[in-house]
Amino acid sequence: MKRKKQPVNSEPILLSSGILLLIFSLFIPIPIILFMQDLLFFKDDTLSVIRHDEAFKGLAAAFTWLGIVALGAYATIVYADKKRKPYRLKWVHLILAFLSVPIALFSLFSYSSIQETYIETQNFGEFSSERIELDEVPQIMRHYEPNPTRVTSITFRSPDKEITIPFSAEDGRTSRAIQRIIGDYSIPVIEDGL
């Protein structure tokens, strides 16, 4: 004799996963972005991969959104049970949950990389990356921020395009990669904002 399937009680799952997703959104995006971008973008000739701030913020937003949707679904189910009505917003909550997928993907693909022969970047929300060959770059521009004076970004210009990448002096790998490019290709550096 066949046993009738018992319905799954989804309220505790939604409540706990919603709370956990909100908590995880504070610190889990950092290791996920670091690991996934290393896995996806490091090649044999990669000198440095620069993670954009938008990558971390976007993945945190995706986790937060999923947590809010899960808690919203939980509240809706509890309210429907109290009113003794059927829960009919399953598809609405699923569609809202799937909105976090493009945000997460845009986050994973928000990066810049310095290779031995070219610079590549993909900004948050863009579907393709931009690339500039280093032998086509006649100058590099370092952009400074006053008080305290520090380099915030670097622009690589060719006759037909330019790519600006974020820069942090604490990122030793990127600092060494920039110095290597300047030396290997004898590219003059223009200081902007000093």
N, C-alpha and C positions, 0 to 999 in steps of 0.2 A: 504494500500500500504506500502511495506517495505521501510524503509529508508536505504540508503547506508551508511555504516560506514565510518566516516571520519578518515583518517589516523592520528595517534598521532604524534604531532610534538615533536620529542625526543631531539632535540638540546638543548633547555633550561634545560631540565631535566638532560642530560648528563653533561652540563657545570656546573650547580649549584651543582650537586651531586659530581662531580669530585673535585671541589674547597672545598666543605664541608668535603669530606673524607680526603683530604690533611690537612685541619685545624684540624679535629677531631683526626687525627693520633698522634697529639702532646700531647693530654691530656686524651682522652676517653679510651685508653687501660688500664689505671691504675684502674679506678673504675670497669671496666668490669672484669678484671682479679681478683681483690679482691672479688667481689661479686660471680662470677662463681666458683672460687676455694673454697670459703667458702661453697657454696651450694653443690658442688660435693664431697669435701674431708673431711669436718668436721663431725666427728661421736661422739658418746657419750664418747668414751675413747680417743679422740684426745687431746693431750697436746698443739700441735702447728702445724701450716701449714706454710711452708716456700716457698715463691714465688721466683722462679729463675729469674734472670735478663733477661734471654732469653725469658721468657714468655711475659714480657712487650715489649721487642724489637721485638719479632716475631709478636705480634698483631699489633704493630705500623707499621711494614713492610707490613702486610696484608692490613691494611687501606690505606697505601700509594700506594701500588700496585693497589688496586681497583680504587683509585683516578686517577692514571696515565692512567689506561686502559679506564676509563670513558672519560677523556680529549682526549685521543688518538682516541676514537670512535667519539667524537664530531668533532675533527679536520678532520677526514676522511670523515664524512658525509658532512661537510661544503665544503671540497675540491671537493667531488663528485658532489655536487649541483652546484658549480661554473663551473665545466667542463661539466655539464648537462649529467652526467653519473649516472647509478644506483649504490647505495651503496651495495657492495657485500661482505663486510668483517664482517657481523653480527656474523657469527659462530666463526670466528677467535677471535673477541673481547669477545664473551661469554666464549670460552674455556680459554682465558687468564684471564678473571675475575674469573673463577672457580679455577684457580691455587691458589688463596688466601685462599680457604677453608681449604686445608690441613695445610697451615701455621698457620691459626687461631686455628685449632684443636690441632696441636702440641704445640701451645702457651698455650692453656687452660690446657693441661695435662703435663705441665712442672712445677713440684713441688716436694717438700719433705715434709713428715709429720712425726711427732713424736707422737707415740701412747703410751699407758701405757706399752705395752708388746713388741712392735716392732718399727723399723724405716722403712719407705717406701720412695722410691724416683723414679721419672721418669724424665729422661733428655729429653730435646728438641730433637725431631726427632726419639724418640724411641716409639715402639708400645706397650710395656708392662713395668710395674713397677718392681723394685727390692725391695726385702724385707729381713730384717735381724731381727731375734728374739733377744731381749735384753739379755735373759738368756744364749745365746750362745756367747756373746761379752766378751772376756777376757780383752780388753783394748780399750780406746778411745784416739785418737791422735788429739790434737789441733794444727792447722797450723797457724803460725804467719807470718805477713808481717812487715819488718822493715821500719822505718821512715814514719810515726809514727808506733810504735809497736802496732799491733792490731791483733786479731784473725780473720782470713778470712774464714776458713772452719774447719769442724770437721769430722774426719773419725772414723767410727765404724767398727771394725775388728772382724770377727769370723774366725775359722780355715780354712774355705773354701771360704769365700768372704769378701768383704769390701764395705762399702757405704760411700761416702763423701758428706756431705751436706754443702751448703753455710751458713755462720754465720755472723751476724751483732750484735754488742753490743747494738745497739739502739732497737733491737727487744726484748723487755722485756719478752714476752711470751716464746720465744725460749730459752732465757737465763735461765729462771726459770725451763723450761722443762728439759734442760741439767743437771742442778744442781740436780733436783729431780731424774733423772735416775742414776746419779753418786752416790747419797746417797742410793736410794732404792736397787740398784744392786751391790753396793760396787765395782765399776769398777775403776781400776787405770787409771790415765790420764797421757799421755806422751806429753810433750811440744815440738813441732817441729818448729825450726826456731828462738828460743829465744837466 
